């Protein structure tokens, strides 16, 4: 009996031990959780008794960095069949319109970077949008479209373009430039005239193409002769007689004319050479009175009247300005009988006669001076006109 009792106690103890082990195993197994972690789409599954998401990730040696995105909060309670998605940060080198920058993104492809930057869909991208960021070795070059106003031969059009320079835009629009054509580029209020085609395009740039053609040619032109009147006391008053017949001269010119957008400019004298000097016509003017007079041979009969086509007023003004020397050039910046400056001569159209005033005839100088006087009066010759009482 005593032996039976001892055997029963032994079996009971063994049964309790087995029960405890089974209960412990059941308890341990029931505390396990199945977890799926997807890192940029790559999945791994493991089991854990961790209480939080953070603990489970640390247990598996999975780090989450500052710029990474986690689908659930790190401190949230871990549940069975838990799915955790981690989007890793990628630092991508990007060049936008020539400006380099680094973009931090959790996207997967070039298209994701474009979306994150909110770029115009018409932007030009150096890499395909489906390329995965993890495989990139080069930077992404992006050119955004620019709004440009293009004027060619005064015809305007609005353009949205990814061309980076004026040259690229003109090629894109099939605009061909000749060597004399001019390109003006305006950005804001600043205009770069006759700009280089390598000029970079910015948004709201205005580009004007002026079609220019240049013509040069040689030409011969006549030079008018002066007419001089001399008093002749031997000739009856009121009568005239040609003493020397006037002859026209000749000048060889090299001329240049520029046409801009179909509009012809003024002819410009590049070279001027007198090949034949004009001969002044001398006319005798009678001063002899019908009745003889002791003073008929006065000293006045020996003085010259104002030159034929030159009025006494212009002759007097030239006398005051240059001593009456119509071909004077002292190097002081003023030329000819009426002492034109080079700019005044050009402004009044004198270059159609000669490059500089002293190279033109007196009649040509006076014709040009008349244009000046029509616009500004005698004030162009302030000292001498006042001295002569012309104003």
GIHU-V940528 format. One record per backbone hydrogen bond with DSSP energy under -0.5 kcal/mol. CO is the residue of the C=O (numbers start at 1). NH is the residue of the N-H. E is the energy in kcal/mol with one decimal. If there is no record, write none. Layout:
BEGIN
CO_NH_E + CO_NH_E
END
This chain:
BEGIN
1_5_-2.2 + 2_6_-1.7 + 3_7_-1.7 + 4_8_-2.1 + 5_9_-2.0 + 6_10_-1.9 + 7_11_-2.2 + 8_12_-2.1 + 9_13_-2.2 + 10_14_-2.0 + 11_15_-2.3 + 12_16_-2.3 + 13_17_-2.3 + 14_18_-2.5 + 15_19_-2.3 + 16_20_-2.5 + 17_21_-2.3 + 18_22_-2.6 + 19_23_-2.9 + 20_24_-2.7 + 21_25_-2.6 + 22_26_-2.7 + 23_27_-2.7 + 24_28_-2.7 + 25_29_-2.9 + 26_30_-2.5 + 27_31_-0.9 + 28_31_-0.7 + 29_32_-1.4 + 33_35_-0.5 + 33_48_-2.1 + 34_81_-1.0 + 34_82_-1.2 + 35_46_-2.5 + 36_38_-0.5 + 36_84_-3.3 + 37_39_-0.6 + 37_44_-1.8 + 38_40_-0.7 + 38_86_-3.1 + 39_42_-2.0 + 41_43_-0.6 + 42_39_-2.9 + 44_37_-3.0 + 46_35_-3.4 + 48_33_-2.3 + 51_78_-3.1 + 52_56_-2.1 + 53_57_-2.3 + 54_58_-2.5 + 55_59_-2.5 + 56_60_-1.5 + 57_62_-3.1 + 58_61_-1.3 + 61_63_-0.6 + 65_68_-1.2 + 69_87_-2.7 + 73_76_-1.6 + 74_54_-2.6 + 76_53_-2.1 + 79_82_-1.1 + 82_36_-3.1 + 84_38_-2.9 + 85_71_-2.3 + 86_40_-2.7 + 86_88_-0.7 + 87_69_-2.5 + 90_92_-0.8 + 90_105_-2.2 + 92_103_-2.9 + 93_140_-2.6 + 94_96_-0.5 + 94_101_-2.6 + 95_97_-0.6 + 95_142_-3.7 + 96_99_-1.9 + 98_100_-0.6 + 99_96_-2.8 + 101_94_-3.0 + 102_104_-0.5 + 103_92_-3.0 + 103_105_-0.6 + 105_90_-3.2 + 108_133_-2.9 + 109_113_-1.3 + 110_114_-2.1 + 111_115_-2.2 + 112_116_-2.3 + 113_117_-2.1 + 114_118_-0.6 + 114_119_-1.5 + 115_118_-0.8 + 120_123_-2.2 + 123_125_-0.5 + 124_143_-2.7 + 128_131_-1.3 + 129_111_-2.2 + 131_110_-1.8 + 132_135_-1.2 + 133_136_-1.7 + 139_141_-0.7 + 140_95_-3.0 + 140_142_-0.6 + 141_126_-2.3 + 142_97_-2.8 + 142_144_-0.5 + 143_124_-3.0 + 146_148_-0.6 + 146_161_-2.4 + 147_204_-1.9 + 147_205_-0.8 + 148_150_-0.6 + 148_159_-3.1 + 149_207_-3.1 + 150_152_-0.5 + 150_157_-1.7 + 151_209_-3.8 + 152_155_-1.5 + 154_156_-0.6 + 155_152_-2.3 + 157_150_-2.8 + 159_148_-3.4 + 159_161_-0.5 + 161_146_-3.2 + 164_201_-2.5 + 165_169_-2.2 + 166_170_-2.6 + 167_171_-2.1 + 168_172_-2.4 + 169_173_-2.3 + 170_175_-3.3 + 171_174_-1.0 + 174_176_-0.6 + 178_181_-1.2 + 182_210_-3.2 + 183_195_-2.8 + 184_208_-2.9 + 185_192_-3.4 + 186_206_-2.9 + 187_190_-1.8 + 190_187_-2.5 + 191_193_-0.8 + 192_185_-2.2 + 192_195_-0.7 + 196_199_-1.7 + 197_167_-2.8 + 199_166_-2.0 + 202_205_-1.1 + 204_188_-0.5 + 205_149_-2.5 + 205_207_-0.5 + 206_186_-3.2 + 206_208_-0.5 + 207_151_-2.9 + 207_209_-0.5 + 208_184_-2.7 + 208_210_-0.6 + 209_153_-2.0 + 209_211_-0.6 + 210_182_-2.4 + 210_212_-0.7 + 211_261_-3.0 + 213_259_-3.0 + 215_257_-2.8 + 217_255_-3.3 + 219_253_-3.4 + 221_251_-2.8 + 222_224_-0.5 + 223_249_-2.5 + 226_228_-0.5 + 226_281_-3.1 + 227_308_-9.9 + 228_230_-0.5 + 228_283_-3.2 + 229_305_-2.0 + 230_285_-3.2 + 231_233_-0.5 + 232_235_-1.2 + 232_287_-2.2 + 232_288_-0.7 + 235_287_-0.8 + 235_288_-2.6 + 236_239_-1.9 + 239_286_-3.4 + 241_284_-3.8 + 244_282_-1.9 + 247_279_-2.9 + 249_223_-2.1 + 250_275_-1.9 + 250_276_-1.9 + 251_221_-2.7 + 251_253_-0.5 + 252_273_-2.3 + 253_219_-2.6 + 253_255_-0.5 + 254_270_-3.2 + 254_271_-1.4 + 255_217_-2.0 + 256_268_-3.2 + 257_215_-2.7 + 258_260_-0.5 + 258_265_-2.5 + 259_213_-2.3 + 259_261_-0.5 + 260_263_-2.0 + 262_264_-0.6 + 263_260_-2.5 + 268_256_-2.3 + 268_270_-0.7 + 271_254_-2.1 + 273_252_-3.3 + 273_275_-0.7 + 276_250_-2.5 + 278_280_-0.6 + 279_247_-2.2 + 281_228_-3.4 + 281_283_-0.5 + 282_243_-3.1 + 282_244_-1.7 + 283_230_-2.7 + 284_241_-2.1 + 284_286_-0.5 + 285_232_-3.3 + 286_238_-1.1 + 288_237_-3.5 + 293_296_-1.9 + 295_298_-1.1 + 298_301_-1.7 + 299_302_-1.7 + 300_303_-1.3 + 303_231_-1.0 + 307_310_-1.1 + 309_311_-0.6 + 311_315_-2.4 + 312_316_-2.4 + 313_317_-2.3 + 314_318_-2.6 + 315_319_-2.1 + 316_320_-2.0 + 317_321_-2.6 + 318_322_-3.1 + 318_323_-0.5 + 318_324_-2.1 + 319_323_-1.1 + 322_325_-0.8 + 324_326_-0.9 + 325_328_-1.1 + 326_337_-0.7 + 328_336_-2.5 + 333_342_-0.6 + 334_330_-0.5 + 335_340_-2.2 + 336_339_-1.3 + 340_335_-2.8 + 341_345_-2.3 + 342_346_-2.2 + 343_347_-2.8 + 344_348_-1.9 + 345_350_-3.0 + 346_349_-1.8 + 349_352_-1.4 + 350_353_-2.3 + 350_354_-1.6 + 356_359_-1.6 + 357_360_-2.1 + 361_365_-2.4 + 362_366_-2.6 + 363_367_-2.5 + 364_368_-1.8 + 365_369_-2.2 + 366_370_-2.4 + 367_371_-1.0 + 368_372_-1.5 + 369_373_-2.9 + 370_374_-1.9 + 371_375_-1.1 + 372_375_-0.7 + 372_376_-2.6 + 373_377_-2.3 + 376_379_-0.9 + 377_380_-1.1 + 378_381_-2.2 + 379_382_-0.7 + 381_385_-2.6 + 382_386_-1.5 + 383_387_-2.4 + 384_388_-2.3 + 385_390_-3.2 + 385_391_-0.7 + 386_389_-1.1
END
